[in-house]
Amino acid sequence: MSAVELRQERSDGEPGASPRQPSASNNQVNWDRFDSEAYVAHNYRAVRDDDRQIMVIVRDFFAGQDLAPESRAVDVGTGANLYPALAMLPFCAHLDLWELGSANVEWIRRQIPHFDDNWLDFWDVYRAQPAYRAVADPRAIFASRAEVHRASVFALPSRTWDLGTMFFVACSMSADLAEFRRAVHAFVTALKPGAPFAAAFMAESQGYHVGGEWFPAVAVDDAEVTAALAPVADGVRVERIDLGDPLRDGYAGMIVATGRSGSE
Ligand SMILES: C[S@@+](CC[C@H](N)C(=O)[O-])C[C@H]1O[C@@H](n2cnc3c(N)ncnc32)[C@H](O)[C@@H]1O
């Protein structure tokens, strides 16, 4: 197996049943075919070490911000992953989950009233921080604050939210570097000037399988993430999450960025 085949980021690990689309742009991909159950089963049944490292960074970052109780939060490209949205739960009055794929939207709709037990294991990582520990019943609070929207990152209204997350979306929605930059720009400028954000990216991804379906990605590194954020964000910190062996289990490393939306 080649190195490229090993790098099946966020994948369910199944070999490709459908042909690759190496030059696919975002609107050429049928996101309704994203298999939410296969994705969550492979990636989020249990807390992995790389996700744990990201959660600690994001948790401590948001806990150090001065956010008003009436803040509105947005998680873009939620897919079948609740931990980015949960990182914002103590700091918002309303939590918008912005996702394009219909199966993912249905999956989110089912999770909102009573999310699955595995997300409580993710919540335990956040609970080490007092602001999260103060949330007595995260399931009930999530149910009362979360709202799902079926919409594209490219349709985000500008300057609307007070804090935001976008995990493994800009790098994993297209093979086009210009679209990666546009998605980062759309996300950060959907936040009000000064609003804090956290974003995560797969490093150097070549694409991935979910439930036998192939999805495109664009290979980015820390420098590309930094460059994409520079025109629209302030106080940016970019960190590499590396577990040592770069190709273990098809794992090529992750990048997490925190910062504040700039005033442009
Ligand atoms: C690799 S998954 C990441 C899911 C999740 N955020 C996570 O952390 O695992 C990429 C997600 O981006 C979504 N997506 C693709 N194109 C999008 C678009 N134009 N606008 C919003 N979401 C999109 C997909 O449906 C999918 O849920």
The ligand as a Tripos MOL2 file, in Angstrom:
@<TRIPOS>MOLECULE
LIG
   27    29     1     0     0
SMALL
NO_CHARGES

@<TRIPOS>ATOM
      1 C1        -14.1870   15.3930    7.0440 C.3       1 LIG1
      2 S1        -15.8070   15.8950    7.4920 S.3       1 LIG1
      3 C2        -15.5430   16.7540    9.0470 C.3       1 LIG1
      4 C3        -16.7380   16.5910    9.9550 C.3       1 LIG1
      5 C4        -16.5630   17.1010   11.3880 C.3       1 LIG1
      6 N1        -16.4810   18.5420   11.4590 N.3       1 LIG1
      7 C5        -15.3900   16.4840   12.1110 C.2       1 LIG1
      8 O1        -14.7370   17.2130   12.8760 O.co2     1 LIG1
      9 O2        -15.1350   15.2950   12.0020 O.co2     1 LIG1
     10 C6        -16.1430   17.2350    6.3650 C.3       1 LIG1
     11 C7        -17.5340   17.8030    6.5690 C.3       1 LIG1
     12 O3        -17.6980   18.9700    5.7690 O.3       1 LIG1
     13 C8        -19.0240   18.9650    5.2480 C.3       1 LIG1
     14 N2        -19.0560   19.8520    4.0790 N.ar      1 LIG1
     15 C9        -18.5980   19.6200    2.8300 C.ar      1 LIG1
     16 N3        -18.7850   20.6820    2.0520 N.ar      1 LIG1
     17 C10       -19.3830   21.6320    2.8190 C.ar      1 LIG1
     18 C11       -19.8500   22.9320    2.5820 C.ar      1 LIG1
     19 N4        -19.7120   23.5190    1.3710 N.pl3     1 LIG1
     20 N5        -20.4280   23.6150    3.5890 N.ar      1 LIG1
     21 C12       -20.5700   23.0420    4.8180 C.ar      1 LIG1
     22 N6        -20.1450   21.7950    5.1140 N.ar      1 LIG1
     23 C13       -19.5670   21.0880    4.1170 C.ar      1 LIG1
     24 C14       -19.2560   17.4960    4.9450 C.3       1 LIG1
     25 O4        -20.6120   17.1820    4.7510 O.3       1 LIG1
     26 C15       -18.6500   16.8670    6.1820 C.3       1 LIG1
     27 O5        -19.5830   16.8080    7.2320 O.3       1 LIG1
@<TRIPOS>BOND
     1     1     2 1
     2     2     3 1
     3     2    10 1
     4     3     4 1
     5     4     5 1
     6     5     6 1
     7     5     7 1
     8     7     8 2
     9     7     9 1
    10    10    11 1
    11    11    12 1
    12    11    26 1
    13    12    13 1
    14    13    14 1
    15    13    24 1
    16    14    15 ar
    17    14    23 ar
    18    15    16 ar
    19    16    17 ar
    20    17    18 ar
    21    17    23 ar
    22    18    19 1
    23    18    20 ar
    24    20    21 ar
    25    21    22 ar
    26    22    23 ar
    27    24    25 1
    28    24    26 1
    29    26    27 1
@<TRIPOS>SUBSTRUCTURE
     1 LIG1         1 GROUP 0 **** ****
